């Protein structure tokens, strides 16, 4: 069912990622919304869930942003198709495990997805490459206003938007940025940074959110507080914290290079050699080596244009994507062979690492 979506030449994070930056991979904003007078999905009957799905899907199809999009009922998707959508950050793991009566609307360039009957009746998500909190907020805010023009959304004068989980009350806004932080990890500073931002009401999670690992030195950093603060203030505060994290990451990279350039360049060189020549690669190994290859781009050792491709490989080397490309579910050992083959082919024309770019840095 999702073949046309995966083959799109306009997919934001895999085919059309023009705003990729050295530290920030992508920006994602999510709004939790619920209908008036209907139980939350977990408490709703099957008939109520199906009515909510039909009502929301019909309204979403009328919105300009989604008129050329794709609607999927979760019950119609295979386990593999759901896994691929999770790996693209278009749906949550919770939606995959939800009761019948759930669905998702995804726009043509995969910058907007709206989950129906996950934890809340509606989970609206806008996703763009690069560090773009304010522009993404402007887009999702306009979309939300259009959505609410014809849907009666549950709102309380004291508590704001009403949500299934009290932690989402108020604005219902979760703003997150996906960050590539090898400098902080390799220098042993990541745990300290995570603790510091946590004290500011900011949380740090792995690549796929809560409970996931930070493979490839990739982290999701997002706001925790949604009640008692305006959306613009949340965006401003998070943005200021993230700018500080970016500064620490850049400093950590060059400090690492200054203290032991031979070791760091050796790590990068080995990653380059393995990705171009390995015949077996686990997803964890691939993410680690791709992370170092991305670092090589940031240091100027590889062409700037390669960063977009590496960001795509982060996604396409995930287990679901490897299996989908093989047109079947395959065992982990076979996946590791297919992943290595894919990366060897994609990186066969990669130019040599230009070590001179960094050896003479001050």
Phi, psi and omega in degrees: 000332188259010184302314183296325179294318181286334182272000182298138177276357185249009182299126189303312188268350183239338184231342188224035186273087185264355184248020180297142182230166185302324184250322185261124177276311185203162177239134180225132174240139183226136177242134175261127181222149179223153180277150178287139170075013180233136179301151174301155185310319183294335182257351183283151174285168179299320180296319179294320179297318180292324177295317178299315180300313182295316182295313182291319180297319180296318180291317181299324182295340181272352182277140185302321182298332186247006186295336175250020182273189181237135175248132179231131167280132184298325180294341180271349182270143174286165177301323180292319179297319177296320180297320179297318180293325175295316181296334176270003180063028180267336173223166180262161174296328179295323178294323179300326185263005184285165179291162174305151184102017178247155179200179178211140173251129182233129181285170191295329181258009174061033174263346182224130171222142180235112178272136181246129179062046166274238174286324176247167179300321180225132170238106183266129182229133171241134187225125178224152177286152178083183183265096191219048185303310186291319181290323178291323176299318179300319181292313183289329178294318177296318179297317180298319179297319178294320179297317184285349180293335182235357177244137180274101186266137182290118182217138180239139184299328181270317188259356180078214179291132182272131185227160182296323179254128181303334181291348179256000180302156177100249179282334186069017187260127167242118177250129182221152178231133177272121187238142177259110191235055180294327181299314181291324180290309185293334179268001178075020183260353189297319181297319180294319178295318180298318178296319183295315181288331178298324178292344178262011180082022180244137182247149180241125180229176180280189187304320183249030173087204187303130177085358182260161180274156178269062179292146180069020181058030181254132183229146169262126179240125188214166177285151175256324186274132177236346184254137175083014181215137179291153180303316181297326179290322177299314180298315182296314182294315179298317180300319180295319178296317182293325176298323177293318178298319178300316179300315179296321181294313180298316178298320180295322179298311185284332174293319178297319180293321181291318185286322183205072183297322182301317182292315180295316179293329176294317177302314181294316180297319178294321178298317178301312181294318181294316181296327181275346187229344183295147176251354176218124179217123172286165179296323179295316178298316181299316180297319180297313182290323177295325177300316180290328176292322176296322177298323178297322176296315181297329178277355181085010182280342176228160182301143180305323182297340181292338183299320179298317180294319180296320176299323176293320180295328175307320182276313187285350176266001177290154186306316181296317180294321179297317179292320181296322178295331179276357180065024179190160172283128181232155182292157183308318181298318179291324177299319182296325177290315180297320180297313180298320179297316179300313183290322176301315181295314182295327186258010184297329182262012181296132178290165178294152176294133179263085183295335180298337180298330185247339182298326184263010178295143180292000000 
